Amino acid sequence: MQKVTVVIPAKNEAQSIGELVGQIRAGRWVDEIIVVDDGSTDGTGEIAEAKGARVLSHPYSKGNGAAIKTGARHAIGDVLVFMDADGQHKPSEIPRLLSRLSDGYDMVVGSRTSSGQANFGRGVANRFYNWLASYMSGQKVKDLTSGFRVAKRSLFLQFLNLLPNGFSYPTTSTMAFFRAGYSVGYEPIDVGRREGKSHIQPAKDGIRFLLIIFKIGTLYSPLKLFMPASLAVLLLGAGYYGYTFFSMGRFTNMSALMFTTSLLVFLVGLVSEQITTLMYKDTDQRDSGNLDRDDVD
């Protein structure tokens, strides 16, 4: 029988953490509840501990991703359940996500509906992330940024070095599982209203999420990102050359610059592809080693 650990990163979530932990314990679906107190100043850790959670405290705020890493390292469970501490995720849906692992999935993500998005802008952004991730991975990605998910701990630990300390660990972990050839499934979930104040800052985190778009590409298959960009610059240079040739009868420096830029973008993508392959080399070797040991046994 596999043990299950719930990992909840929390920063100043005193309004919701107590009820969340209480609901999880009442359901008796899991063996351990870990609340990672990421430098809270409102007593979040004390409330969670009083409700029966195992609390791991950061001396200062390190970020959502860092809290996830801490919880994953210290968990006793063979399966990890990740949830947000703001009250949006419903503990009653944990069994549904866990049951999907028996269907052959290595990670199951709670997929939010359009009505479950925080606001219209966030909904549009998430749909764009999902489309980009689907293009990069060649797989249908229904919710790239959902923080409600379950995963096999032994596999999740392989990618801790790739996860950012801040936002967005869901994006990175999903793409890492796809890149390594693991199976990722989706289960529809309902999302409630958030308790307390969101830690996301639209201006600052908007730029950060924009960088995530490029990170998705470079993390999974850089050439899928760099090749279209290289081709676009090449076609632009060819079009400009055609214009200057027929209007002025000459080849201009601007056309040369565009052709050179196109080549450089392609070469950067090629090098990035090799680096990405090396990033996952250790994971592939560990998998081969595990298969070899299984054969011996």
N, C-alpha and C positions, 0 to 999 in steps of 0.2 A: 504493500500500500504506500503510494507516494505521499510525502508530507507537503503541505502547502503553506507558504508564507506570504502574507500581505505586506507590501512595502508602501508606506505613505510618506512622501516628502511634505513637510509642513513648515511654514513660516508665518507667524502671527495669525494663526487660524483658531484662536480660542473659541470663537463663536460656533464653530461647526465640528471640531475634532472630537469632542466628547461624545456627541450623538453618533458620529460616524463609527467610532471604535465600538461603542455599545451595540450598534446594530450588527456589526460584523461578528462580535462575540456571541450575540444572541442567536445568530444563524447557525453556528457550529459547522461552518463549511471549511474552516481553515485550522491549521495547527499552531500558527504563530502570527502575531500582528506586530510589525515593527513600524514605529513612527520616528522618522528622522527629523529632529527639531533643528532647523537650519538657522540658528541664531535668533530665535524668537525672543521678543521682549514683553509678551503679554501673558506668559504662563501656559503656552500651548503644550509644552512638554509635561508639565505637572498635571494638567488636566488629562492628557492621554494616558499617563502612567496610572493615575487614579482609576481610570476606566479599565485597566488591565492590559494595556499595550506595553511592549518592550520599547523603551525610548532610548534612542541614540542621539546625542546632542553634539552639534557643531559649536565651537566657541564663538564663532562669528558666521555671518551668512556667506556661504560659498556658492550657492546657486542650486537650482532645481536638479540639474544633472548630477552635481556632486552628491546631493542627498540620495539620489537613486543609486549611485555607486556604493555609498556607505551601506545602505540597506541590503543591496545584493551581496556584498562581501560577507556580511554578518548573518545572513539568513540561514536557517537550518533546513528549510524546505527544498524539495527537489523541483518544485514548481513555484514560480514567483507570480504574484498578482500585484500589479501596480495600479494605484488609485490616487486621484487628487484629494486634498484635504478640505476643499472648499464646499463640500456638500452636494456637488453636482452629480457625482456618480452614486448609483444605488447599489448597496451591498447585496440586495436580493438577486442581482443579475450575475453575481460571481459564479454560481453553479453552471449557468448556461455557457459562460466563456470556458470554464474548466472542462466541461463535457466535450467541447469541440477538439480538445487535444487528443482525445481517444479516436478521432477521425483521421489521425495521421498528421496533424498540424504541429509545428514546433513553436509557433507564436500565434495567438488569437487576439485580434484588436477589436475593441468595442467601437463600432461604427456609428457615429452620430448622424441623425437626420438633419435636414436643412433647418427645421424648427429648433434643433438643439444647439445651433450656433449662437455665440454670445451676442452678435449684432450682424447687420447686413455686410459691413465692411470685412469683418472677420470671416464671414461665410464665403464671400467672393474670393478672398485670399486663400482660404483652405481648398476651395474647388480648383484654383489654379495650381496649388501645390500638388493636389491629387493627380491632376492631368499631367503635370511635369514628371512626377514620380512614375506614373504609368508608362509614359513615353520612354523614360530612362531605363526602367526595369523590364519592359515588355510584359508586365503583369498588371492586372486591374487593381489599382489602389483606391480603396473606398474612403479611407480616412487616415491621412498620413500623420496628423498631429494629435490624435487622441491619446490622452494620458491614462486611459483605462484599458489595460491589456494583461494577458497572461503569457508566460513564456517558460520554457524549460531552463532551469537555472544553469546547468552545465553549459548550455549553448550561449546564454546571455552573457555569462562571465567572459567568454572569448572576445567580446567586443567592448569591454569596459574602457580599454585604452583609446577607443575611437569616439566615445561619448563625450560631448562637451560638458563643462561644469555648469553652464547656464542653460538657456534654451537652445536647441530643442532635442532632448534625448529621444522622444518618440520618432522623429524624422530619421535620425541617425540609426537607431536600432532597427527600424523597419527596413531601410535600404541595406543595412549590413546583413540582415538575415537573407534578403533576396540575393545579394551578391555572393553569399556563401552557399547558395543553393538549398537553403532551408525553406520549409513550407510555412507560409503566412496566410491565415484565414481571417475572416471578418464576421462579426456577429452584431446585428442591430441592437442599439441600446437607447434608452430614454435618458435625457439629461435634465436635471432639475435646475432651479435658480441658484446662483452662487450666493454663499453666505460671506459677508465681509467685503473688503475692497480687493479688487484685482491687483496683482503685482506687475501686470503688463503695462508698459508705458508706450502709447501709440507711436510717438515720434522716434524714440530710441529703439524700441523693439521692432518698429516697422523696417528700419534699416537692417537690423539684425536678421529679420525674417527674409529680407531680400538677399542677404548673403547666404542664407540657408538654401535658396534656390540654386545658387552656384555650387554650394557644398554638395547638394544632392547629386549633381552631375559629376563632379570630380570624385565623389565617394563611390559611385556605382560604375559608370562607364564614361569617362571624360570625352572620348571621341564623339559620342552622341551629342555632346554639347558644343565641342570645338569645331567639329566638321561642318555643321550648318553655318556657323559664324564665319568660318574660313571660306565656304562656298559663296556666302552672301557678299563678302568683301571682294572676292574674285570676280563675281558677276558685275558688281558695281564698277570695278576697275575696267572690266571689258567694255561695259556700256559707255563709260566716260571716254575710253580710248576710241571707240567707234565714233562718238560725237566729235572729238577733236580731230580725228583723221579726216572725216568728211567735211568739217567746217574750216579747219586750218591746215589740213594735210600733214600733220606731224604727231609724234608720240610725246606726251608731256610728262613732266616729273611727277605729277599727281597720279597718273596712271601707273607709273613705275612704283610709287609708294604703296598704292593699293595692292598691286600684285605681290610685292615683297611682304606686306602685312598679312596677306592671305596665306602665304607660305609659312610665315612665322607662327601664326595662330594654329595652323595644322600641325607643325612640329611640336609646339607646346602641348597640344592635345595628345600627340603620339607619346611624348615623354610621360605625360600624366597617366596615360593608360598603363605604361609599364610600372610606374610607381604604385598605382592602385593594385596591380597584380601582386606586387611584393608585399603590400599591406596585408593581403589575405593569405600569403604563403604559409605563415605559421598556423593559421586555422586549418588549411588544407592538410598540412603535415600532421597536426593533432588528430584530425579525422582519420587519416590513413593509419596512424598508430593505433587508434582505438579499434579500427576494423581488424588490424593484424592481431591484436590481443584477443579479440573475439574469436578469430579463426583458431588460435592456439588453444583457447579454452574449449 
